[in-house]
Amino acid sequence: MEIQDLKLEIGKCLKSFASLILPSRLIPKHFTLLENPDEWEKVDYYNDKLISPKDFISRAITDLNVNLAPLENFNYQEQVKITQTFQSFIAKLLARLFHYLPFNNEAINLLDFVTINMEKEELQQRILTFNRNFQIFPIGEINKLSKEISELADESLIRLLKEAKKSSIYLWDLIQATNNEEDKNEKYPMLSEMFSVAHALPTSSSAVEQTFSKLKCIQWRKNILSYNFIFYLLERLRPTPLCPIII
């Protein structure tokens, strides 16, 4: 997943849970428009908004697992009890996801600038706001950055956008390669750094979790090793003092 897809994937995640318990008319196109997301912890708030037990079981079979089909043969009271239990759980899960996932975060809503597929004014506003949030370049260099944005926006990128096939990483490689053929000096050095920072942002915590899992694996399987010796071994993997450790 590339960084510009983060907002879209967050929306898909929320919608996949919401579609299990809510009628489609109550699911907003953008979850930033959802009213009172924190209230979904309370049964009284969402109780009159949920789909019927019959519809819930039908969606569970269709969207989750066809092996749930025997639920359709349960009597009405049993279906109501099952539905209430799981709808309550999913509603609370949604409330936690609203709180945990940064779908309403300003930085997340700026990240699609890497696609360069927008009007010049909007592109400039997003990049400058991103720079202000992450403090990549000081105020004294904003004029240079704005000039690079303007020059990039004036380029004809239709062919490159088509060739990149929605990959912003590949798109920027194509832009740099095209300009480097004409000029040995990098044409957009500041934008290049901006795009590198944007794409370096983690789209999930899985990489960190996998690293810790590997560390646990080392210690659990080799319990004779001390923490100090493990970190000594890890330091040996570092090519230079300033390089990160690659596990």
MODA-V678294 format. One record per backbone hydrogen bond with DSSP energy under -1.0 kcal/mol. CO is the residue of the C=O (numbers start at 0). NH is the residue of the N-H. E is the energy in kcal/mol with one decimal. If there is no record, write none. Layout:
# MODA-V678294
co nh e
CO NH E
CO NH E
This chain:
# MODA-V678294
co nh e
1 4 -2.0
2 5 -1.4
4 8 -2.8
5 9 -2.2
6 10 -2.1
7 11 -2.2
8 12 -2.2
9 13 -2.3
10 14 -2.6
11 15 -2.2
12 16 -1.3
13 17 -2.6
14 18 -2.6
16 19 -1.2
17 20 -1.2
17 21 -2.4
20 50 -2.0
22 25 -1.9
23 26 -1.3
29 32 -2.1
30 33 -1.1
35 38 -1.4
36 39 -1.3
37 40 -1.1
38 41 -2.1
41 45 -1.3
42 46 -2.0
45 48 -1.9
51 55 -2.6
52 56 -2.5
53 57 -1.9
54 58 -2.5
55 59 -2.5
56 60 -2.1
57 61 -2.2
58 62 -3.6
59 63 -1.6
59 64 -2.1
64 67 -1.8
65 68 -1.7
67 70 -2.2
68 71 -2.0
69 72 -1.7
70 73 -1.4
74 78 -2.2
75 79 -2.5
76 80 -2.1
77 81 -2.4
78 82 -2.6
79 83 -2.8
80 84 -1.9
81 85 -2.2
82 86 -3.0
83 87 -1.9
84 88 -1.7
85 89 -2.6
86 90 -2.5
87 91 -2.0
88 92 -2.2
89 93 -2.5
90 94 -1.9
91 95 -2.0
92 96 -2.4
93 97 -2.8
94 98 -1.4
95 99 -2.7
96 100 -2.8
100 102 -1.5
101 104 -1.6
104 108 -1.7
106 109 -1.1
109 112 -1.8
110 113 -1.5
111 114 -1.6
112 115 -1.5
115 117 -1.2
118 122 -2.7
119 123 -2.7
120 124 -2.3
121 125 -2.4
122 126 -2.4
123 127 -2.6
124 128 -2.0
125 129 -2.4
126 130 -2.5
127 131 -2.1
128 132 -2.3
129 133 -2.2
130 134 -1.8
137 140 -1.9
138 141 -1.7
140 144 -2.0
141 145 -2.9
142 146 -2.0
143 147 -2.0
144 148 -2.3
145 149 -2.4
146 150 -2.4
147 151 -2.5
148 152 -2.6
149 153 -1.5
151 154 -1.1
156 160 -3.2
157 161 -2.0
158 162 -2.3
159 163 -2.4
163 166 -1.3
166 170 -2.2
167 171 -2.1
168 172 -1.8
169 173 -2.3
170 174 -2.3
171 175 -2.5
172 176 -2.6
173 177 -2.6
174 178 -2.1
175 179 -2.5
176 180 -1.2
178 182 -2.1
187 191 -2.4
188 192 -1.5
189 193 -2.1
190 194 -2.8
191 195 -1.9
192 196 -2.3
193 197 -2.3
194 198 -2.4
195 199 -1.1
204 208 -2.4
205 209 -2.8
206 210 -1.8
207 211 -2.2
208 212 -2.1
209 213 -2.0
210 214 -2.0
211 215 -2.6
212 216 -2.4
213 217 -2.1
214 218 -2.1
215 219 -3.4
216 220 -2.1
217 221 -1.6
221 224 -2.6
225 229 -2.1
226 230 -2.6
227 231 -1.8
228 232 -2.2
229 233 -2.2
230 234 -2.3
231 235 -1.3
233 236 -1.3
234 237 -1.2
239 242 -1.3
